[in-house]
Amino acid sequence: MRKLILAILGILAILGAIYLGNYLVDKNQKPKPKFKKQVKIVFVENVTNTNIPIILSANGNLIAKNKIELFSEVSGILKPSNKLFKAGTTYNRGETLLSINSDEFYASLQSQKSNLNNLITAILPDLRLDYPLAFSKWETYVKGFDMSKSTPKLPEFSSDKEKYFISGRGILTAYYNVKNLEVRLSKYILRAPFSGILTEALVSSGSLVRVGQKLGEFIDPSVYEMEVSINAEFADLLKIGNAVALSNLEKTKKYTGKVVRVNGKVDQVSQTIKAFLEVKHSDLKEGLFLEANLVAKSETDAIEIPRKLLVDNTAVYTVKNDSVLSLTTVNPVYFDTESVVIKGLKNNDKILKQTLPGAFDGMIVKIDNSK
């Protein structure tokens, strides 16, 4: 009897454990989540193929078209002038930029001029006797010889004998020595070759100037040039005289220039060609950084879209049947900094206006028709 009771209790314990286990399992089971199918809303625009102008963007710094570096060909002490030789000083054409003390050299020149005058005076008696026809013109030359003025040109020779006679007396050598010194004397004064402004001054009054020393830099601020590099692919489209739109980095100021020169050589490394643009404006300064937009050509049956909408540089997303995304292959013809010109889409095709995260070919979408 005891064994029977224990057997029954054991069976009941097993059944209870089975029941309890099933209860606990059923209690811990979570219902399967029900996912609501979500359709993303997209913004689209209808494709309208038109003629898109290809605008080549480039940038560079302005350089004065008329610009000279001032160097000294003589030595001496820099003399004070009416205007301080300082950066920012303006000069008119022909006005003295700077002058170097030439007292010693001037005295040497006067000595040579006096020597020339003495040589000609010494041959006058011989000319009266041997070349009476030439005497009067040489006498007139001596009488008109002014030591304070530029040496006048020697009289023309009437015959070879007269030429040999004059040359044999060393007069031609003395004359050209004087003319050489006069040319060198003129280099002690530097004059402005055009109206402009001094942008760099490396010496000041009282400084010792040496031969070959750089003195400063002088520019004409009325006209500037900018060098830009253009893809060699468009080299044949660059025409001298083409208008160019220029702007500063902030896009707050706009200028108009033109192509004045195109280099005939293509850079082997970058495969670009250099073009030179000319621009005039009172606001411009040398060294100013500008952006240039050159209209090279036009692409027919094309549209321009943001570069971010292009997938792998070969396709864009369009919407078919107003509900299905389709990855459509296109032909990019020109890449700009933020946009791309593409061909291959048909008119009225619906193309995405914004990028869609997680987009894929065949994705179900809904077009936002709100304005």
C-alpha positions as CSV (number, residue, x, y, z in Angstrom):
1,M,0.0,0.0,0.0
2,R,2.8,2.3,0.8
3,K,4.5,1.7,-2.5
4,L,1.2,2.4,-4.3
5,I,0.8,5.8,-2.6
6,L,4.4,6.7,-3.4
7,A,3.9,5.8,-7.0
8,I,0.8,7.9,-7.3
9,L,2.5,10.9,-5.6
10,G,5.4,10.5,-8.1
11,I,3.1,10.5,-11.1
12,L,1.3,13.5,-9.7
13,A,4.6,15.3,-9.2
14,I,5.7,14.6,-12.7
15,L,2.4,15.8,-14.1
16,G,2.5,18.9,-12.0
17,A,6.1,19.7,-13.2
18,I,5.0,19.2,-16.8
19,Y,2.0,21.5,-16.3
20,L,4.1,24.1,-14.6
21,G,6.7,24.0,-17.2
22,N,4.2,24.5,-20.0
23,Y,2.6,27.3,-18.1
24,L,5.9,29.1,-17.7
25,V,6.8,28.7,-21.3
26,D,3.5,30.0,-22.5
27,K,3.7,33.0,-20.2
28,N,7.2,34.0,-21.5
29,Q,6.3,33.8,-25.2
30,K,5.9,37.3,-26.7
31,P,3.5,37.8,-29.6
32,K,5.2,38.3,-33.0
33,P,5.4,42.0,-33.8
34,K,3.3,43.3,-36.6
35,F,5.2,45.6,-38.8
36,K,3.3,48.3,-40.6
37,K,4.4,48.7,-44.2
38,Q,5.8,52.2,-44.6
39,V,5.9,54.0,-48.0
40,K,8.4,56.8,-48.2
41,I,7.3,60.2,-49.6
42,V,9.6,61.6,-52.3
43,F,9.8,65.0,-54.1
44,V,10.1,64.9,-57.8
45,E,10.2,67.2,-60.8
46,N,9.4,66.7,-64.4
47,V,12.4,66.5,-66.8
48,T,12.5,69.3,-69.4
49,N,15.4,68.9,-71.8
50,T,16.9,72.2,-73.0
51,N,20.1,73.7,-74.3
52,I,22.5,73.9,-71.3
53,P,25.5,76.3,-71.6
54,I,28.7,74.7,-70.4
55,I,30.3,77.2,-68.1
56,L,34.0,76.6,-67.3
57,S,34.8,77.7,-63.7
58,A,38.3,78.8,-62.9
59,N,40.0,81.1,-60.4
60,G,43.2,83.0,-60.0
61,N,44.9,86.1,-58.7
62,L,44.9,89.5,-60.5
63,I,48.2,90.8,-61.8
64,A,48.7,94.3,-63.2
65,K,49.0,94.2,-66.9
66,N,51.5,97.0,-66.9
67,K,54.0,96.2,-64.1
68,I,57.7,96.9,-63.9
69,E,60.3,96.1,-61.3
70,L,62.7,99.0,-60.6
71,F,66.4,98.3,-60.7
72,S,69.4,100.6,-60.5
73,E,71.9,100.6,-63.4
74,V,74.2,103.1,-61.5
75,S,75.4,103.5,-58.0
76,G,75.2,106.5,-55.6
77,I,73.2,108.1,-52.8
78,L,69.5,108.3,-53.2
79,K,68.4,112.0,-53.2
80,P,65.2,113.3,-51.7
81,S,62.4,114.1,-54.2
82,N,59.1,115.9,-54.2
83,K,57.2,112.7,-53.3
84,L,58.3,110.2,-50.7
85,F,59.4,107.0,-52.4
86,K,57.0,104.8,-50.4
87,A,54.5,102.1,-51.3
88,G,51.1,103.6,-52.1
89,T,52.5,106.8,-53.7
90,T,51.0,107.6,-57.1
91,Y,52.9,109.1,-60.0
92,N,51.9,110.6,-63.3
93,R,53.6,109.5,-66.6
94,G,57.0,111.2,-66.9
95,E,57.2,112.2,-63.2
96,T,60.4,111.5,-61.3
97,L,60.2,108.3,-59.3
98,L,63.6,108.7,-57.7
99,S,67.0,110.3,-58.4
100,I,70.5,109.3,-57.5
101,N,73.3,111.8,-56.7
102,S,75.3,112.2,-59.9
103,D,77.6,115.1,-59.1
104,E,80.8,113.1,-59.6
105,F,79.6,111.5,-62.8
106,Y,78.3,114.8,-64.1
107,A,81.8,116.4,-63.6
108,S,83.3,113.5,-65.5
109,L,80.9,114.1,-68.4
110,Q,81.7,117.8,-68.5
111,S,85.3,117.0,-68.7
112,Q,84.8,114.8,-71.7
113,K,82.6,117.4,-73.4
114,S,85.2,120.0,-72.9
115,N,87.8,117.6,-74.4
116,L,85.6,117.1,-77.5
117,N,85.1,120.9,-77.8
118,N,88.9,121.4,-77.6
119,L,89.6,118.8,-80.2
120,I,87.2,120.4,-82.7
121,T,88.5,123.9,-82.0
122,A,92.1,122.7,-82.6
123,I,91.4,121.4,-86.1
124,L,89.6,124.6,-87.3
125,P,92.9,126.3,-88.7
126,D,93.7,123.1,-90.7
127,L,90.1,122.9,-92.0
128,R,90.3,126.6,-93.1
129,L,93.4,125.7,-95.2
130,D,92.8,122.2,-96.4
131,Y,89.0,121.9,-96.4
132,P,87.6,125.4,-96.8
133,L,84.2,124.2,-97.9
134,A,83.8,122.3,-94.6
135,F,85.2,125.0,-92.4
136,S,82.0,127.0,-91.9
137,K,79.8,124.1,-90.7
138,W,82.4,123.0,-88.1
139,E,82.9,126.6,-87.0
140,T,79.1,126.9,-86.6
141,Y,79.1,123.7,-84.6
142,V,81.8,124.9,-82.2
143,K,80.0,128.2,-81.7
144,G,76.7,126.4,-80.9
145,F,78.4,123.9,-78.5
146,D,76.7,124.4,-75.1
147,M,78.3,122.6,-72.2
148,S,75.0,122.7,-70.2
149,K,73.0,121.0,-72.9
150,S,73.1,117.7,-74.7
151,T,75.9,117.4,-77.2
152,P,74.6,118.1,-80.7
153,K,75.1,115.7,-83.5
154,L,78.3,116.1,-85.5
155,P,78.0,117.8,-89.0
156,E,77.6,115.5,-92.0
157,F,80.8,114.8,-93.9
158,S,81.1,116.2,-97.4
159,S,83.7,113.8,-98.5
160,D,85.7,110.7,-97.5
161,K,88.8,112.9,-97.1
162,E,87.1,115.1,-94.6
163,K,85.8,112.0,-92.8
164,Y,89.3,110.5,-92.6
165,F,90.7,113.8,-91.4
166,I,88.2,114.3,-88.6
167,S,88.4,110.6,-87.5
168,G,92.2,110.7,-87.5
169,R,92.1,113.5,-85.0
170,G,90.1,111.3,-82.5
171,I,87.0,113.5,-82.7
172,L,84.6,110.7,-83.5
173,T,85.9,108.6,-80.6
174,A,85.5,111.6,-78.2
175,Y,82.0,112.3,-79.5
176,Y,80.7,108.8,-78.9
177,N,82.4,108.7,-75.5
178,V,80.4,111.8,-74.6
179,K,77.2,110.5,-75.9
180,N,77.7,107.2,-74.0
181,L,78.2,109.2,-70.8
182,E,75.1,111.3,-71.5
183,V,73.0,108.2,-71.8
184,R,74.4,106.8,-68.6
185,L,73.8,110.1,-66.8
186,S,70.1,109.8,-67.7
187,K,70.0,106.6,-65.7
188,Y,70.6,108.5,-62.5
189,I,66.9,109.6,-62.7
190,L,64.1,107.1,-62.9
191,R,60.9,108.5,-64.4
192,A,57.4,106.9,-64.4
193,P,56.9,105.2,-67.8
194,F,53.1,105.4,-67.2
195,S,50.7,106.8,-64.6
196,G,50.5,104.4,-61.8
197,I,51.2,103.6,-58.1
198,L,54.3,102.3,-56.3
199,T,53.4,99.0,-54.7
200,E,56.9,98.2,-53.2
201,A,59.7,100.4,-52.1
202,L,63.0,98.9,-50.9
203,V,65.1,102.0,-50.5
204,S,64.7,105.4,-48.9
205,S,66.3,108.9,-49.2
206,G,69.9,108.8,-48.1
207,S,70.4,105.1,-48.9
208,L,73.4,103.9,-50.8
209,V,72.2,102.4,-54.1
210,R,74.3,99.8,-55.8
211,V,74.4,98.6,-59.5
212,G,71.7,95.9,-60.0
213,Q,69.9,96.6,-56.7
214,K,66.2,96.3,-56.8
215,L,64.5,99.5,-55.8
216,G,60.8,98.7,-55.9
217,E,57.8,97.8,-58.0
218,F,55.5,100.1,-60.0
219,I,52.2,99.1,-61.6
220,D,49.3,100.6,-63.6
221,P,46.2,100.0,-61.4
222,S,43.7,100.7,-64.2
223,V,43.9,97.3,-66.0
224,Y,44.6,93.8,-64.7
225,E,45.1,90.3,-66.0
226,M,44.2,86.9,-64.5
227,E,45.8,83.6,-65.5
228,V,43.4,80.6,-65.3
229,S,43.8,76.9,-66.2
230,I,41.2,75.3,-68.4
231,N,40.7,71.6,-69.3
232,A,42.5,70.9,-72.6
233,E,39.3,69.3,-73.8
234,F,37.8,72.8,-74.3
235,A,40.9,74.4,-75.7
236,D,39.4,74.8,-79.2
237,L,36.4,76.6,-77.7
238,L,38.5,79.4,-76.0
239,K,38.3,82.4,-78.4
240,I,40.1,85.6,-77.9
241,G,37.6,88.4,-77.2
242,N,35.1,86.1,-75.4
243,A,33.3,87.8,-72.5
244,V,34.0,86.4,-69.0
245,A,32.0,86.8,-65.8
246,L,34.1,87.4,-62.8
247,S,33.2,87.6,-59.1
248,N,34.8,87.6,-55.7
249,L,34.7,84.6,-53.3
250,E,31.7,86.0,-51.4
251,K,29.8,86.6,-54.7
252,T,29.0,90.1,-53.6
253,K,30.8,91.9,-56.4
254,K,30.7,91.0,-60.1
255,Y,33.0,92.2,-62.9
256,T,33.2,91.6,-66.7
257,G,36.4,90.7,-68.4
258,K,37.5,89.2,-71.7
259,V,39.9,86.6,-73.0
260,V,43.0,88.3,-74.4
261,R,45.5,85.4,-74.8
262,V,45.4,81.7,-74.9
263,N,48.6,79.7,-74.4
264,G,49.5,77.3,-77.2
265,K,50.9,74.7,-74.9
266,V,49.1,72.1,-72.8
267,D,50.4,71.2,-69.4
268,Q,51.5,67.5,-69.6
269,V,50.8,66.7,-66.0
270,S,47.4,68.4,-65.5
271,Q,46.3,68.4,-69.2
272,T,45.1,72.0,-68.9
273,I,45.8,75.0,-71.0
274,K,46.3,78.5,-69.6
275,A,44.1,81.4,-70.7
276,F,44.7,85.1,-69.8
277,L,41.7,87.3,-68.9
278,E,41.8,91.1,-68.9
279,V,39.5,93.1,-66.5
280,K,39.2,96.7,-65.6
281,H,37.5,98.2,-62.6
282,S,38.3,100.8,-60.0
283,D,37.6,98.4,-57.1
284,L,40.2,95.9,-58.2
285,K,43.7,95.5,-56.6
286,E,46.7,93.4,-57.6
287,G,46.7,90.0,-55.9
288,L,42.9,89.9,-55.5
289,F,41.5,86.4,-55.8
290,L,38.6,86.1,-58.3
291,E,36.5,83.3,-59.8
292,A,35.8,83.3,-63.5
293,N,33.0,81.6,-65.5
294,L,33.7,81.1,-69.2
295,V,30.9,80.0,-71.5
296,A,32.5,77.4,-73.6
297,K,29.6,75.7,-75.5
298,S,26.0,74.5,-75.2
299,E,24.7,70.9,-74.8
300,T,21.4,70.2,-76.5
301,D,18.7,68.0,-75.0
302,A,20.3,68.0,-71.5
303,I,19.4,69.0,-68.0
304,E,21.5,70.3,-65.0
305,I,21.1,68.6,-61.6
306,P,22.9,68.6,-58.3
307,R,25.9,66.2,-58.3
308,K,24.6,64.5,-55.1
309,L,21.6,63.1,-57.1
310,L,24.0,61.2,-59.4
311,V,24.5,57.5,-58.5
312,D,28.0,56.1,-59.2
313,N,28.4,58.9,-61.8
314,T,26.3,56.8,-64.2
315,A,22.6,56.9,-63.1
316,V,19.8,58.7,-61.4
317,Y,16.6,57.7,-59.6
318,T,13.4,58.3,-61.5
319,V,9.8,57.4,-60.4
320,K,7.9,55.1,-62.7
321,N,4.1,54.8,-62.6
322,D,4.1,57.4,-59.8
323,S,5.0,54.7,-57.3
324,V,8.2,52.7,-58.1
325,L,11.8,53.9,-58.0
326,S,13.8,53.1,-61.1
327,L,17.6,53.5,-61.4
328,T,18.0,55.0,-64.8
329,T,21.3,55.1,-66.7
330,V,22.3,58.6,-67.9
331,N,25.2,60.2,-69.8
332,P,27.0,62.9,-67.7
333,V,28.6,65.4,-70.2
334,Y,30.0,68.0,-67.8
335,F,30.8,68.1,-64.1
336,D,30.9,71.4,-62.2
337,T,31.7,71.9,-58.5
338,E,28.2,71.3,-57.3
339,S,26.2,70.3,-60.4
340,V,26.4,68.0,-63.4
341,V,24.9,68.2,-66.9
342,I,23.4,65.0,-68.0
343,K,21.7,63.6,-71.1
344,G,19.6,60.5,-71.6
345,L,16.4,61.3,-69.9
346,K,13.1,61.9,-71.7
347,N,10.9,64.9,-71.3
348,N,8.3,64.5,-68.5
349,D,10.3,61.8,-66.8
350,K,10.0,62.2,-63.0
351,I,13.4,62.6,-61.3
352,L,14.1,62.9,-57.6
353,K,14.7,66.4,-56.4
354,Q,16.4,65.3,-53.2
355,T,18.5,62.3,-52.2
356,L,16.6,59.4,-50.6
357,P,18.4,57.4,-47.8
358,G,18.2,53.7,-48.4
359,A,16.8,54.0,-51.9
360,F,17.0,51.0,-54.2
361,D,15.8,50.0,-57.6
362,G,12.1,48.9,-57.4
363,M,11.4,50.6,-54.1
364,I,7.8,51.6,-53.5
365,V,7.4,55.3,-52.9
366,K,4.7,58.0,-52.8
367,I,5.0,61.3,-54.6
368,D,4.4,64.4,-52.6
369,N,2.0,66.5,-54.8
370,S,1.8,69.4,-52.4
371,K,3.1,72.7,-53.7
